[in-house]
Amino acid sequence: MTDELDSREVTPLVDEAVKKAAVCWVSVGNGPAVALWCLPLEGTLLVVSGPGEQSAPGLADADAAQVTLRGDHGGRIVTWPARVTRLQPGTEEWEAAAPLVAAKRLNASGPTADLIGRWATEGCALNRLAPAGTPVAGADLPAESLAEPPREAPVVRATRKPFRLHKVRRR
């Protein structure tokens, strides 16, 4: 694990942004970026996804991704290529990282040990995102918005007409 972390490319901006990250935007291949909660650890980000967890299309099997982080002002400050490593249950890396991520998991049902066990048995992916290339920051970031229309989601409800107690009379 240490050799892999020592070989990564880190700039002071990426290092500082990673330390403060709670949410990152990750895109795999040419796919859209998705917002994921993450945990910073030793200059990398840990992300869990899968059944019962957040959806990260393609990340579980990816070798590389693009990570975007924002600053205190809420705007994008850096985008960097990441090397994706999936941590396997039962390994030393898993045993060190999974309890840390599980302890920070909001709204988890049950004890941390049960959550880690579910991740291991139900096919959830615990991935490490390590900086692996030259980041894009400052004047090199796109000047335009890059906002996308909302994606379709099964949780969207139809808007109802407002409730009225009486009819409005027209004069």
Secondary structure, DSSP 4 states (H G I P E B T S, - for coil): -HHHHHTS---HHHHHHHHH-SEEEEE-TTSPPEEEE-EEETTEEEEEESTTS---TTTTT-SEEEEEEE-TTSSEEEEEEEEEEEEPTTSHHHHHHHHHHHHH-TT--S-HHHHHHHHHHTT-EEEEEEE-S--EEGGGS-SS----PPPP-TT--PPPPPP-SSPPPP-
